[in-house]
């Protein structure tokens, strides 16, 4: 069984920073592309940032220059450093990963961590 667990969310003032983590555990053979998504109340889930196994990354236009995605392939953990946070960044942040187990490969989701940007 594979689990993805996000952490690091919370309440922060506009202009502040947070660092999210997504830890994968279980019967993992390998992890491919990993990504952060977010979902605001009443809105669709949207991609925030994606990172490949080799470290290549892409970002949504709304977070370019403010967010940085990274991963530690030894710890099976992905991070999202969020700086200059804005009220519009308020959402539940979820991680997604393509994971190979002994039974095959599929995408997994975490449960999410709440990020609230407010004064």
C-alpha positions in Angstrom: 0.0 0.0 0.0 1.3 3.4 -0.9 0.6 6.6 1.0 1.3 10.3 0.2 1.1 12.6 3.2 1.3 16.4 2.9 2.4 18.7 5.7 3.5 22.2 6.3 0.2 24.1 5.6 -1.2 26.8 7.9 -2.2 30.4 8.2 0.2 33.0 7.0 0.0 36.7 6.3 0.2 38.2 2.8 3.8 38.4 1.8 4.8 35.5 4.0 6.3 32.1 3.2 5.5 28.4 3.8 7.2 25.2 2.9 5.0 22.2 2.0 6.2 18.6 2.1 4.8 15.5 0.5 6.2 12.2 1.8 5.6 8.9 0.0 5.7 5.6 1.8 4.8 2.0 1.3 5.8 -0.7 -1.2 7.5 1.7 -3.6 9.7 0.5 -6.4 10.2 3.9 -8.0 8.6 7.3 -8.3 8.3 9.2 -11.5 6.8 12.6 -12.1 5.5 14.4 -9.0 3.3 17.4 -8.8 1.5 19.9 -6.5 -2.1 20.8 -7.2 -4.4 23.2 -5.4 -8.1 23.5 -5.0 -9.9 26.6 -3.7 -13.5 26.4 -2.4 -15.9 26.1 -5.2 -13.1 25.9 -7.8 -11.6 23.1 -9.9 -8.3 21.4 -8.9 -5.5 23.0 -10.8 -1.8 22.2 -11.3 0.6 24.4 -9.5 4.0 22.8 -10.2 5.4 19.6 -11.6 8.8 18.0 -11.2 10.4 15.1 -13.1 12.7 12.5 -11.7 15.6 14.4 -13.1 14.5 17.6 -11.5 13.0 19.4 -14.5 10.1 21.6 -13.4 7.2 23.6 -14.8 5.0 26.1 -13.0 1.6 27.6 -13.4 1.9 31.3 -14.5 0.3 32.4 -11.3 3.1 31.1 -9.1 6.2 31.6 -11.4 8.9 33.4 -9.5 7.3 32.9 -6.1 7.1 29.1 -5.7 9.9 26.5 -6.0 9.3 22.8 -6.4 12.0 20.3 -5.4 12.4 16.7 -4.5 14.6 14.3 -2.5 14.6 11.0 -4.3 16.3 9.2 -1.4 13.7 10.3 1.0 10.8 9.9 -1.5 9.7 13.4 -0.6 8.7 16.4 -2.6 8.7 20.0 -1.4 7.0 23.3 -2.4 8.7 26.5 -1.1 6.1 29.3 -1.3 7.2 32.9 -1.0 5.4 36.2 -1.4 2.1 34.5 -0.7 -1.1 36.2 -1.7 -4.7 35.8 -0.7 -5.3 34.2 -4.0 -3.0 31.3 -3.0 -5.5 30.2 -0.3 -6.5 26.6 -1.1 -6.0 23.0 -0.2 -2.7 21.9 -1.6 -2.5 18.2 -2.7 0.4 16.2 -4.0 0.3 13.7 -6.9 2.9 11.2 -7.9 3.3 8.5 -10.5 4.5 5.5 -8.4 5.7 2.1 -9.5 4.9 -0.8 -7.1 5.2 -4.5 -7.5 1.7 -4.5 -8.9 2.3 -1.9 -11.5 2.3 1.9 -11.9 -0.4 4.4 -11.1 -1.0 7.9 -9.9 -1.6 8.5 -6.2 -3.0 11.5 -4.4 -2.4 12.8 -0.9 -5.2 14.0 1.3 -4.1 17.7 1.1 -3.0 20.4 3.5 -4.8 23.7 3.9 -3.0 27.0 3.1 -4.7 30.2 4.2 -3.2 33.6 3.4 -4.9 36.3 5.3 -4.1 39.3 7.5 
